[in-house]
Amino acid sequence: MVPKLGAVPLRALDTPMLNMFYAELLESGRADGKGGLSPTTIRSVHVAVSKALGGAIKWGRVARNGASVADAPSPARRQTDVWSPEQLRTFLKNVASERLYPMWLVFMTTGLRRGELAGLRWRDLDLDAARLTVAQTRVSVGCRVDTTTPKSDSSKRSFALDPATVKALKAWKSQQAQERLAWGPAWTDTGLVFGKADGTAYHPQRFTQMFASKAKAAKLPPIRLHDTRHSYASACLDAGVPLKVLSERLGHSSIAITADIYQHVSEKVDQDSADRASSFILKGAAR
């Protein structure tokens, strides 16, 4: 951005110039000269320019923000790949005898993000009340793993667990206690729900690797581990779970985000709702 706009006076940085700048980035913006930048990257540049010009207005350097009406390219919406409930069951059936089956079950029945599950502690679970609280995450930054609080207030949430998941977690807690006895002093107490047999934590990326391998072994269509979250949401909508409830369980900041992401998978629910409402309203009416 600096090589292209650094010498341009703020007052000259108007909408037409920014439109030309974005078009140039799209065509040949890569530093290595091998083509253009992605719409997502250009959108990030646009946000930075708009914020800078907003500050310039505040300080009286310019009269208007030319970026406010500039035509920055919109990132293409990624096609969301999901598994059907039948495919989710197939995956779980294929890992039912494995040590980490309870972990996969939690993934499929809660829609947790990978970092949220990697950071889940026993203190965040109330199995008697059948509730799970998201209070920390473990995310990989390069080769380093950082443990942090959730990224937003909406991500810090508590929600109910179903009976099958609670039962599996209680059994898992007993198994982990047995592993702790078996390892004795060599066992590492991280407080995490899902770790290795010696108690040490998995690298979050390891969950992704294991998932890809087990999905292939189950002969299921390849999807990302994060797409199990989308699969869970799709199943919830098909089951008639209210959008607001789903939004809160997923930790979205607003119901609008949930509706925007899953609009394409909720069309069946919309049609079913229309049919049910019509049947109720028109019940007994002459046709």
C-alpha positions, -999 to 999 in steps of 0.1 A, spaced: 0 0 0 28 24 9 46 22 -25 14 29 -43 -2 55 -21 25 67 2 33 98 -18 -3 108 -25 -15 138 -5 -45 129 17 -68 155 0 -61 138 -34 -70 103 -21 -105 103 -35 -129 76 -46 -118 73 -83 -82 70 -73 -90 43 -47 -111 24 -73 -82 24 -97 -59 13 -69 -81 -16 -59 -84 -26 -96 -46 -26 -100 -42 -47 -69 -67 -72 -82 -49 -74 -116 -12 -73 -105 -9 -66 -68 13 -95 -57 48 -85 -46 64 -113 -66 48 -100 -98 28 -132 -104 -7 -119 -106 -32 -101 -85 -42 -102 -48 -73 -119 -36 -105 -100 -30 -102 -109 7 -67 -93 9 -79 -62 -10 -109 -59 13 -84 -58 42 -64 -30 25 -97 -11 19 -106 -14 56 -71 0 66 -75 29 41 -110 37 53 -99 37 89 -69 60 82 -91 85 63 -116 84 91 -88 95 114 -78 122 90 -114 136 91 -113 136 129 -81 156 128 -94 180 102 -69 169 75 -96 160 49 -133 168 45 -146 134 34 -137 98 34 -132 87 -2 -131 51 8 -166 51 21 -181 47 -14 -151 31 -31 -157 -2 -49 -135 -26 -30 -141 -62 -43 -162 -84 -20 -146 -117 -10 -162 -147 -27 -183 -167 -3 -167 -201 4 -190 -230 -5 -197 -246 29 -192 -284 28 -213 -303 53 -220 -339 62 -256 -351 65 -267 -364 99 -263 -399 84 -227 -392 75 -221 -378 110 -234 -411 124 -212 -431 100 -181 -412 113 -191 -418 149 -198 -455 143 -164 -459 127 -146 -444 157 -169 -458 184 -142 -483 197 -114 -457 198 -100 -440 229 -110 -405 217 -145 -414 207 -160 -390 234 -140 -361 218 -154 -368 184 -189 -371 199 -185 -336 215 -174 -322 181 -204 -336 164 -230 -327 190 -220 -292 201 -205 -274 170 -174 -263 191 -145 -247 173 -113 -267 173 -96 -242 197 -125 -243 220 -125 -281 223 -87 -281 226 -89 -257 255 -119 -274 272 -111 -281 309 -130 -303 334 -137 -272 354 -157 -259 324 -180 -289 325 -209 -295 349 -220 -330 340 -246 -332 367 -263 -301 353 -254 -312 317 -238 -279 308 -206 -269 290 -189 -235 293 -165 -221 268 -140 -202 289 -106 -206 270 -92 -217 237 -59 -232 226 -49 -221 191 -17 -226 171 2 -196 160 30 -210 137 47 -236 158 35 -221 191 3 -229 209 -13 -201 227 -40 -205 254 -63 -175 255 -97 -164 265 -124 -166 237 -121 -139 210 -154 -122 219 -180 -119 246 -204 -140 225 -178 -168 222 -178 -170 260 -209 -190 265 -226 -218 283 -250 -243 268 -268 -276 275 -254 -310 266 -276 -339 254 -278 -371 275 -257 -392 252 -228 -367 253 -230 -364 290 -229 -402 294 -199 -405 272 -181 -377 290 -187 -393 324 -173 -426 311 -143 -407 296 -137 -390 330 -135 -424 346 -111 -437 319 -89 -406 323 -87 -413 361 -76 -449 353 -49 -436 329 -37 -412 356 -33 -441 380 -15 -462 354 10 -434 347 16 -425 383 40 -396 389 47 -394 351 12 -383 344 8 -346 336 -22 -327 350 -32 -300 325 -68 -299 336 -78 -304 300 -107 -328 291 -90 -343 260 -53 -351 261 -29 -379 255 -28 -410 277 0 -394 298 -21 -363 304 -1 -340 281 -20 -318 257 -24 -325 220 -13 -298 195 -46 -284 180 -34 -293 145 -32 -329 156 -70 -330 159 -73 -319 123 -48 -345 111 -66 -373 130 -100 -362 117 -88 -362 80 -74 -397 85 -105 -411 102 -129 -395 77 -109 -412 49 -110 -445 67 -148 -442 70 -150 -435 32 -168 -402 38 -166 -371 16 -135 -351 26 -144 -320 46 -125 -298 70 -127 -304 108 -143 -269 110 -170 -281 86 -183 -305 113 -194 -273 130 -213 -263 99 -227 -299 97 -239 -296 133 -256 -262 125 -272 -276 94 -286 -306 113 -299 -282 140 -318 -261 115 -332 -292 98 -343 -304 132 -362 -272 138 -339 -256 164 -347 -218 165 -321 -197 148 -315 -175 179 -309 -206 200 -284 -220 174 -267 -186 172 -261 -185 210 -249 -221 210 -224 -215 182 -211 -183 199 -220 -159 171 -221 -122 179 -255 -118 163 -283 -138 149 -277 -121 115 -243 -138 112 -259 -172 118 -287 -164 93 -262 -152 67 -239 -182 70 -266 -209 70 -292 -193 48 -286 -218 21 -292 -248 44 -323 -234 61 -344 -232 29 -359 -266 37 -367 -255 72 -383 -223 58 -405 -244 34 -415 -268 62 -424 -238 84 -446 -223 56 -463 -257 51 -470 -261 88 -483 -226 93 -505 -229 63 -519 -262 74 -527 -248 108 -543 -216 95 -563 -233 67 -573 -263 87 -609 -271 79 -612 -243 54 -628 -250 21 -605 -253 -9 
